[in-house]
Amino acid sequence: MVHSVERFHVAMDVHDHVVELRPVGEIDIATVTAFRAALWAAPARPVLRVDLSGVRLLSAAGVRALVATHLRVRARGGELVLVDPDPVVARVLRVTGLHRVLPVRCSDRSQDVPNRAHDRSGRTHEMVACAA
């Protein structure tokens, strides 16, 4: 399944325990509706993984969409995990503090350079710097 806007699209792979979304392009006010629609169209699974390696820009609208999705997924007992953010996107996650709420990981664990972050419940998440 693919949701698309001219400069942005999202591919979705559904597995038994994981749904993986791969957005590509810029997530801003013009594309956030397509991004949000893809996030909310994901079937319920224990893990919703969003591969951010193809995202060049994440605006405040995109951050709000991730937070809303996190709350929705958590309410049904699942977990939203962000994977392979571009360095610019990783910076947005750090500046907004979203890395303290959501786990951020690299797909190739040998490249991980973790920074520990604690959310309000005391759980520790790793903020990972992924090599480009």
Disulfide bonds with the S-S distance in Angstrom:
Cys106-Cys130 1.95
